[in-house]
Amino acid sequence: MSSKIYPSAEAALDGLLRDGLLIASGGFGLCGIPERLLDAIQASGVKGLTFASNNAGIDNEGIGKLLRTRQVKKMISSYVGENKEFERQYLAGELEVEFTPQGTLAERMRAGGAGIPGFYTKTGVGTLVAEGKEVKNFDGQDYILERGIFADLAIVKGWKADTTGNVVFRKTARNFNVPAATCGKVCVVEVEEIVEPGALPADGIHLPGVYVQRLVLGAPYDKKIEFRTVRAREA
């Protein structure tokens, strides 16, 4: 088997990028975002991208960097706060946004990874989320049809991986990374550490290597946060 390990994020994305891609990206806020891969996508200059991601980072961090360079045409997201450029582009009609409830977005990714083209949910019935979607009644209650997400490319950030691609995420950084990874035709993972097969406990694997085609060591990371809130020091 050829190695899944690539020397850089740019190398790991070689041959995968083109204009108009649908990319599933893990992360929640700035927690667990594939920042090395996002930087490489920005540097490549591809445009007209659609991102399925919980949010778009913040101004000039995460997907926010790609908004600044006008490489994103559409966001499929559940949360759009903390990003003034996102807000500006959306209100100016420069960015298409498909608002998706958070649980629905996770299930749309999971469904795509499981080969399920659509599912019914009560979430969003009677709201803007339901506009243009099929409504079906089950046992006297309305449900709307949501489509699974089948992405051209999945980019995710893990904590540790072995050389065969088995991945472990650290605490809340697991967030959307697992469903995002499974719904891509090709999945590229950046991690903080790569270990030998057998070093990770089999029962502790969060993302099996069968889902991972390419792997890159992205460390060291700054571990940025959106807001730093501190308590006033007592006299």
Secondary structure, 3 states (H helix, E strand, C coil): CCCCEECCHHHHCCCCCCCCCEEEECCECCECCCHHHHHHHHHHCCCCEEEECCCCCECCECHHHHHHCCCEEEEEECCCCCCHHHHHHHHCCCCEEEECCHHHHHHHHHHHHCCCCEEEECCCCCCHHHCCCCEEEECCEEEEEEECCCEEEEEEECCEEECCCCEECCHHHHCCHHHHHHCEEEEEEEECEEECCCCCCHHHCCECHHHCCEEEECCCCCCCCCCCCCCCCCC
